[in-house]
Amino acid sequence: MNLNKVFLIGRLTMDPQLRSTPSGQSVATLSFATNRVWTDKGGARREETEYHAVVVWGKQAEVANQFLTKGSLAFVEGRLQTRSWQDKQGQQRKTTEIIAERIQLGPRNTGGGASGKESRAPSELSQESPVGNEEMPVVDLDQESKPEELPF
């Protein structure tokens, strides 16, 4: 049995790029970042960021373009796909992308204009919840937790 499944929760590093195929199908490209935080052997807190290319098709691409902006939090479920092409210099190139099968939008921010897109800087969006200025809960995986203490 084989399985090719990806689950990501992260933030967009730029606004979605929406295009259409010659047949008229919508496709959006999302530049996505995920963070990993851990404590090293010396007890220092470490953080690492991974960047991902996410491709969204059809109606979901249109929704992503309408509601997501740089800094938006989103959940992506999809699969990995590697494609190759020849560049202008004749070199063979490869890239691995996440083909989204489902996208769930993160908390909506209270700011934003009539278009539904936020007009605030990503740093202002980093820890907000849909309730206003209440901070999003953080779960530290290095500490033992009881299920009843989890914020979700």
C-alpha positions as CSV (number, residue, x, y, z in Angstrom):
1,M,0.0,0.0,0.0
2,N,1.3,3.5,-0.8
3,L,0.3,6.9,0.6
4,N,1.2,10.4,-0.6
5,K,-0.5,12.8,1.9
6,V,0.6,16.2,3.2
7,F,-1.0,18.2,6.1
8,L,0.4,21.7,6.7
9,I,-0.7,24.6,8.9
10,G,1.2,27.7,8.2
11,R,1.2,31.3,6.8
12,L,1.4,32.7,3.3
13,T,4.6,34.5,2.6
14,M,3.0,36.5,-0.3
15,D,-0.4,37.1,-1.8
16,P,-1.8,34.2,-3.9
17,Q,-1.0,34.2,-7.6
18,L,-4.2,33.4,-9.5
19,R,-4.0,32.3,-13.2
20,S,-6.2,30.5,-15.6
21,T,-5.4,27.6,-17.9
22,P,-6.1,27.9,-21.6
23,S,-9.3,25.9,-21.0
24,G,-10.4,28.5,-18.4
25,Q,-9.7,26.5,-15.2
26,S,-8.4,28.6,-12.3
27,V,-5.1,27.7,-10.6
28,A,-3.5,29.6,-7.7
29,T,0.0,29.3,-6.4
30,L,0.6,29.9,-2.7
31,S,4.0,30.5,-1.1
32,F,3.6,28.9,2.3
33,A,5.9,28.8,5.4
34,T,5.8,26.5,8.4
35,N,7.8,26.8,11.6
36,R,9.2,24.2,13.9
37,V,10.3,25.1,17.4
38,W,12.3,22.8,19.6
39,T,14.8,22.9,22.5
40,D,18.3,21.7,21.7
41,K,20.6,19.6,23.9
42,G,22.0,22.7,25.5
43,G,18.5,23.9,26.5
44,A,18.4,26.7,24.0
45,R,15.1,27.3,22.1
46,R,15.6,26.8,18.4
47,E,13.3,27.6,15.5
48,E,13.4,26.5,11.8
49,T,11.3,27.7,8.9
50,E,10.4,25.6,5.9
51,Y,9.0,27.1,2.7
52,H,6.5,25.2,0.5
53,A,5.0,25.8,-2.9
54,V,1.3,24.9,-2.9
55,V,-0.9,24.7,-6.0
56,V,-4.6,25.0,-5.7
57,W,-7.1,24.3,-8.5
58,G,-10.7,25.3,-9.4
59,K,-13.1,27.0,-7.1
60,Q,-10.7,26.6,-4.1
61,A,-8.1,28.6,-6.1
62,E,-10.6,31.4,-6.5
63,V,-11.6,31.3,-2.8
64,A,-7.9,31.3,-1.8
65,N,-7.2,34.3,-4.0
66,Q,-10.3,36.2,-2.6
67,F,-9.7,35.6,1.1
68,L,-6.0,34.9,1.7
69,T,-3.2,37.4,1.8
70,K,0.4,37.6,2.9
71,G,0.5,36.6,6.5
72,S,-2.8,34.6,6.5
73,L,-3.0,31.4,8.4
74,A,-4.3,28.4,6.5
75,F,-4.5,24.6,6.7
76,V,-3.6,22.6,3.6
77,E,-4.3,19.0,2.9
78,G,-2.9,17.6,-0.3
79,R,-0.2,15.4,-2.0
80,L,3.4,15.9,-3.2
81,Q,4.1,16.1,-6.9
82,T,7.4,16.6,-8.6
83,R,7.5,18.0,-12.1
84,S,10.4,18.8,-14.4
85,W,11.1,21.2,-17.2
86,Q,13.9,22.6,-19.3
87,D,14.9,26.2,-18.5
88,K,16.0,28.8,-21.0
89,Q,19.6,27.7,-20.8
90,G,18.7,24.1,-21.6
91,Q,19.2,22.8,-18.1
92,Q,16.8,20.2,-16.7
93,R,15.0,21.6,-13.6
94,K,12.8,19.9,-11.1
95,T,10.5,21.2,-8.4
96,T,8.3,19.4,-5.8
97,E,5.0,21.1,-5.0
98,I,2.0,20.3,-2.8
99,I,-1.1,19.9,-4.8
100,A,-3.9,21.0,-2.5
101,E,-6.9,18.7,-2.3
102,R,-8.5,20.8,0.5
103,I,-7.8,24.2,2.1
104,Q,-9.2,25.5,5.3
105,L,-8.9,29.3,6.0
106,G,-7.5,30.3,9.3
107,P,-9.0,32.9,11.7
108,R,-10.4,36.0,10.0
109,N,-8.9,39.3,11.1
110,T,-11.1,42.2,12.2
111,G,-9.3,44.6,9.8
112,G,-9.5,44.6,6.0
113,G,-11.2,46.5,3.3
114,A,-14.2,46.0,1.1
115,S,-12.5,43.3,-1.0
116,G,-12.1,41.0,2.0
117,K,-8.3,41.2,1.9
118,E,-6.4,42.4,5.0
119,S,-4.5,45.6,4.7
120,R,-2.4,45.1,7.8
121,A,1.2,44.1,8.0
122,P,1.9,40.3,8.6
123,S,3.6,41.1,11.9
124,E,0.3,42.5,13.2
125,L,-1.4,39.2,12.2
126,S,1.0,36.8,13.8
127,Q,-0.8,35.9,17.0
128,E,-4.4,37.2,16.6
129,S,-7.5,35.1,16.9
130,P,-10.9,35.7,15.4
131,V,-12.1,37.1,18.7
132,G,-10.0,40.2,18.6
133,N,-6.8,40.7,20.5
134,E,-6.9,37.4,22.4
135,E,-3.7,35.5,21.8
136,M,-3.8,32.1,20.0
137,P,-2.9,29.2,22.4
138,V,0.5,27.7,22.1
139,V,1.2,24.1,22.8
140,D,4.7,23.2,23.9
141,L,5.5,19.7,22.8
142,D,8.5,19.4,25.1
143,Q,6.3,19.5,28.2
144,E,3.9,16.8,29.3
145,S,0.3,17.8,29.0
146,K,-3.0,16.3,30.1
147,P,-5.7,16.1,27.5
148,E,-8.0,18.3,29.5
149,E,-5.4,21.1,29.5
150,L,-5.2,21.3,25.7
151,P,-6.8,24.5,24.3
152,F,-8.7,22.7,21.5
